[in-house]
Amino acid sequence: MVFDLGSHACRVGYSGEDSPKVVIQPVVGINKIDDYSSYYFSEVGLRYFKEGTKVHNVVGSNGASN
């Protein structure tokens, strides 16, 4: 297994193969309503607009962000 955690895309696959099996965007959406937080991952979770959601890149140019 090969994991390539880039700032533009996260790719996962098997070594020796021509292309990765999975490519996703490393983003998370955080929506805070009162004391409750909802987390939405990748483009699938962020497909539809949700009022008050802030989108963050999980992997920055210098590695994982806080």
N, C-alpha and C positions, 0 to 999 in steps of 0.2 A: 504494500500500500504506500502511496505517495500522497502527501498532503502539501499543497502549495498555498499558503495563506498570504495572498497579495492584497494590496490596498484597493485594487480595482475589481478583482475576482478571486474567489477561493476555489481551487480546483482539487479534485480527489480522483485518484485512479490507481492502476496497477503499473509497476515499473515494467518497462519493456514494451508497453502498448503505445500506439501512435497518438492517442488523444485521451484526455481524462474522461471518466465515466460521469462525473457530476461537476457542473460549474454554476456557482451561485454568487450573488453580490453580497459582500460582507457589510450589510447594513442592518440596523435595528431601529425600530420605531418605538418610542416610549410615550405613552399617553397617561398622564396623571389626572385622575378625577378624585377630588378630596384626598383621602389617605390611601386610595387604591391605585395601583399602577398596572397597566397592561403593556405587554411587550409583543412586538410584531417583528418577525425575522424574514429577511430576504425579500425579493420582489413579490413573492406569493402573499405574504402577510401584509404587504404595503400596497397591494393592488388598488384598493379603494380608499378614498380620502376619509380620514377620521378626524374630526374637529379636535384641536389641541394636541395632536401628535407631533413630536419632534423627532426628526430622523438623524441618526448618528452613524458614522462610519466606524465599524468595529476595529479594523486594522488601519492604523495610520502609516505615514511614510517612515516612521522610526520604529514600527512594531505595534503590538497591541495597545489600544488606548484604555484609559481607566473608565 
